[in-house]
Amino acid sequence: MPLDGASKNPILDYIQKLPETKKSLPFGVPTCVMASHLITTSAALVQLAADLGPYIAVLAVQAEIIDDWTQETTDELTFYAKKHGFILWEASRVLNSTLNLMGRLAAHHDSLATLADIIKRNYTNGAIRNAQWAGLASAWAPGVPVDHQEKDLLIPTLRRAAREAVATTVKTIQTEISADLSESSHEEEEELQLSPQVSTGWSEFSQENMGSALRKSSTISVTTETITMQPHVQPDEGIAPAPLLSRGIAICLPCDKESAFTSEYRKASIAAACANPDFVIGFLSAEPYFAQDRPRNLRELIIGDDVDDAQHKEGQEVFSTTPHFLELERPIALFSFVPYEIAYAYDMEVNQAPKEDPPDDARPASVKKLFTVMERVMAVREENRKKQAAPNDASKLPGPSIFHIPVNLIP
């Protein structure tokens, strides 16, 4: 179940409000860039972050295919995330590869707890250690039935793991700041004071209530290899600081048609997001939803497209009888890839075009691709909007609206 009193997701809140201060976003749209399979070295990845950082809201990193990934890689990515104001997403590792096995209510609790711990360690341990530095991670939903979300074991486990990772990071930051301010170690002090300038996005780590997770983390040696949130770096002028100590997951959403997944699992995935709004930012889909300018509301997402009367009636019944769908007061994020043919056409044009000497546009190639592709995607989106029947005002429909975020694969 979600945290008591937690009705907002700090990462989604930041992305939604980013266009107000970050005027360099392409066409004012909070955009996600996913590093492609061609980025296989830390240097190339960091260069991508440096070039695209001023123009994006989220950078999705394929850490598993970086040949020389080190702590320095995470430090440099964090530097640019803080400087330019964007969220880091480790997208190469999808948590919960067992899919709906975690949602089998008849399974023995101990076996589910063991499996949940394995998934948690994929999130927090190993060479990459997503939870230490990445604001977002990807996961398949546990598959708990729509009306039994309170019995889910996986998402609460991942949430606790995120808290512990943030607590360790906060302790490390404070220790490093203290070391910079004074050569005295003060090792005898048990309590750690959080400065007002450091915000984690988790209410239990506020200055008024540090929480048991942070006190527990005091047993962890600060000499171990942990990241810093670049306390000396200031965001670009006018840009709101990114919540780099907030954590969340995006649930992989099966397609609503021609899918190997059942409609029940798809609905269970949506229910899992609605039941955990503080930790689950929304969904990642392979469908070109942003370009289609749909769905506009959670009801449309649940019912799907091109369904017969019986399926439509079933979807309406599920939506109208599930409290999680109706009670959520904030939008749900929906990350969707831009149409492949648009990005592919741009790449073909670049490869076939004569080389300019010197080029008229001195911007990095990745920036030129982002803006050109987004221009074409926005045109397609506008055409689709015109073709659709006059849409209902999403704000007047019951349940949360959909906040679309396009995903561009670059280079």
N, C-alpha and C positions, 0 to 999 in steps of 0.2 A: 504494500500500500504506500501511497505517497507520504512524504513528510507532513506532519501536522502543521497546518498553517501555510504550507508551501503551495502557492497557486501559480507561481510564475517560474519560467525557465530562463535563467540569466543569459544563457547563450542565445536563445531565440530572441529574447528581448533586445539584446545587443544588435543582432543582425537586422531586426526589423527597424530599429532606430538609426542604423548606420548611415542611410542616405541623407539624414538631416545634417550630418557633420562631414561626411566623406564625399565631397562633390566630384571626385574623380572616378566614381563607379561608372561603368559603361551604361549610358542612358539612364542613370540613376537607379539601376537594378543591383541589389545585393547578389553577387555572382560567386559561384564556387568554381575553382579550377582544380582539376585532378591531374596530378603529374602522370604522364603516360609511361608505357613500358620502355620508352626510349631513355628515360631518366634513370640511370643505374649507378651513378656515383654521387657522393655527398656534395662535391663541388658543383655539379650540374643542378642538383636539387636546390642548394642554397642560392645559386645564381637565379634560378626560376623564382624563388621566393623574393629575392631582391628586386628583380625586374617587374614582377606582377603584383607585389605587395601593395603598392599604392592604388590598385584598381580592383581589388577583390575583397570579398567578405569572408571567404573560407578557402583554405588551401588543403586539399586532400593529398596526403603523402602515401606513396607506396614503399613504406620502409623496408618491407621484407625483400625487395629486389635491389636494395642499395648495397653494393658489394663492400663498401668500406664504412658502414654505419658505425659511428662512435658517439660518445657523450658530446664531443665538440659539434657534431651534426645537430643534435637537439638544441644545444646552446645557441647556435647560429640561427636556426629556424625560429627559436623563441625570440631572439633579438629582433628579427624582421617582423615577426607577428606583433610584438609590442610597439615597434617603431611605426609601422604602417597601419596598425589596427585591423587585424584579421584573426580568425579562429583556425587553429591547427586541427586537422582530422587525420588520424592514422586509418587508412582505408584498405590496406592490403590484407589485413587479418580480420576475417569475419568471425566473431565470437559465436559459440553455440552451433558447431557443425552438426550436432545431433538433431537439429531441428525440433520437431514436436515431441521427442522422447522426454524432454523435461516437463512436458505438459500432461503426461499420463498420470492421472490422479490415483489410479490403482497401483502404481509402482511403489515399492518400499521406500520410505522416507530416507533411510540411510544411503541407499543407492543413488537417489536423486541428490542428496547432499554431497556425496563424493563427486558426482559428475559436475555439480555446480562449482565445487572447489577447483576442479581441473580447469573449467572455463574461466573462473576468476583468475587463476594463475597465468592463463594465456593473456589476460588483460594486464596483469601487474608485474609478472616476472619475465625472465629471459633476457635476451640481448636488447630487445626493443623497448619493453616496459611501457606500453602505451599510456597507462594511467598516470605516469609520472610527468608527462609533458603534453599529451594530446588532449585538447578539449573535447573532441568527439571520437567515438569508436563506432564500428559497424557490428551489427548482431542480427541473427535470425531470432524471431520471437520464440518463446518457450512452447507456444501452442496450447496453453491452458485454455479451456473452453471459455467462451465469451462471458458467461455469467458466473465464473468461478475465479476471477482474477485475484481475489484475496488469497488463494492457495498457491500462487506462483512463488517459487523459491529462487529462480534465477535472477530476475531483475533486482530484487532486494539485495541479493548477494553481491552483484556488480556495483550497486549503489554504495554499499558498505566498503567495498574495496576501493572505490573512488575516494570516499571520505578519508580512508587511511592513507592513501597516496598523497592527497592534498595536505593532510596533517603533517606528513613527513616533509613535504616540500616547504610548507610554511615554517616549520621548525628550522629547516636548513637555511632558508632565507634570513630569518631573524638572527640565527647564529652568525652568519656571514656578515650581516650588517653590524652586529655588535662587535665582531672582530675588527671591522674597518674603523669603528668609532673609538675603540680602546684596545690596547694591547693586553689588558687584564682579561683573564678568561672567565672569571665568576663561575667556575665550575660547581661551586657549592650551591648555586641557586637552583631550586627545583621548578619554580614557576616561570613560564615564558610569557612575556607581554607582547601582544600583537599591536603594531602601530596602526593608527587610523588610515595610513596611506595604502595598506595592504588589504585588498578585498578578495575573498575567495569565492563569493557567490553562494556559499553554503551558510545558512543561518547559524548552525551550531559552531561556526568558527568566527562569529562576530566578537568584537572586543568585550561585549557584555557577557558572552557565554562561549568559552573556548571549547567546551565539549570534551567528553571522555576520550574520543579518538585522538585528540591532540595530546592529552595527558599521557595516554598509552604510548604515543610515539616517542615520548621522552626517553624510552629505553633503547631506541634505535640510535646507533652510533652515527654522528653527523660527519664522520670522516669517510663513510662509505660513499660510493659514487652516486651522487644525486644531482638533479638539475637545479639551476637557479632561474628565477623569473626576471632576470636582468633588472635589478632594482635601480640601477644607474641610468637606464635608458628612458627617455621621454618620448611619448607619441608625437607624430608629426603635428604641426600646428593646427589646432582646430578640431582634431579627430579625437573622439571619445576613447579612452583607454579600453582595450579589449579585456574581457574577463578571463585572463589566462589561467586562473586557478579554479575555474568552473569545469565541471565534467558532465558528460552526457553521452547518450548513444543514439544512433539512427537505426531504426529497424528496417531490414530489407523487406520490401513489400512485393509479394508475388503479383504477377499480372492478373487482371480480372478475366482474361480469356486466353485460350491456347496455352494454358499453364499446366505444369506437372503437379501443382499443388491443388489441394481441395479448396472450395470456397469457404469451408469452415475454418481452415488454417489461416486464410487471408483475413477473415473477420476477426479471428483470435489475435492476429498480429495488430490489427487496428485497435482492438480493445486493450491490448497490453500498453500501447502508447497512451491511450486516454486514461488508463488507470494509474499511470506513473508520469504525470506531466512535468514534474520537477526534474526528472532525470532523462526521460525520452523526449528528444527534440522533435521527432517526427519520423519520416520514412525516406528511404532511398529507393527509387524505382527506375527500371530500364525503359519505361514508357515515356514518350516525349510529352509529358503533361504540360510543361511550361509553354512549349510552342503551341500546344492545342488550346491553351487558356482554359483548361478544365482539369479536374473538377474544381468548383468554387467553394464547395461545402462538404463537410464530412459525410453527409447523407449521400451525396453523389458518389463519393469515393467508395462507400460501403456497397451500394447497390450495383455499381459498375456500369458498363456500357453495353449496348446491343443485347439486352436481356429480354426474355419473354415475359409475359404477364405473371406467370407463376413465380419466376425468379425475382421480379420486381416486387411482388407482394411479400415474398419471404424477406427480401432485403429491408423493406419498409418496416416489417414487423420486428426484425432484429434491432433496427435503429431505434424505433419508438419505445421498445421495452427494455433497453439497456441503459441503466443510469449513467454509466461512464461516458456514453456518447452524448448525452444531453446535458450533463452537469459541468463538463469542461468549459471554462470561461475564456480560455485563450485560444488562438489559432494553433493549428498543427502544421509544422513545416513539411514540405514535400520537395525533396531534392530529385530532380529528373534530368537526364542527359539531353543535351540539345540533339536534334535529329542528325544521325550519322551522315546522311547525304550532304548536309550543309557543310559540315566540317571537312568531309572528304573532298568536296568540290573546291573548297578553298585551298587545300593542300595541293591538288592537281594544278590549280592556277599558278601557285607559287613555283612549283617544280617546272612548269612549262614556260613561265615568263622569262624574257631576256633579262640578264643581270644588269642592273643599273650601276653606273660608275660616275660619281658617287650616287647612292640611293636618295630619292627625294624625301623619303620618310626615314629619319634617323632613329626612330624608336626600335627597341628590341623586337625581334621577330615574334616572340611570344605575345607581346603587347599588341602588335598589329593584327595577329590572328584573333586574339580575344575580341577586339573591337569590331573587326570585320565580320566575324561569325555572329556576334551578338546583334549587329545591325541587321543581318539577314534573318536571324531568328525572330527579332522583334517585328520584322515585316510579315513573316509567316504568322506570328501570333495575332497580329492585327487583322489579317485576312481571315483567320479562323474565327476571330471574335465577331466579325461582320457576318460570316456565314451562319453562325448559330442563331437560333430563334432568340428573341429578346429575352435575355437571362433575368431570372428573378434576382432581386437584391439579396446577396448572400447574407447581409447583416440582418435580414428579416426572417431567415430560415432558422429553425431550431438547431442547436448544436454548434460546434466550433467551425470557423471558416478555414480555408486552406491558404497557407502562405507559401507561394511557389518560389523555389530557388533553382535557377538553371545550373547545370554542371557541364563545364567545358573540359574536354580531354586535350591537354596541351603538353608537349608540342605535337 
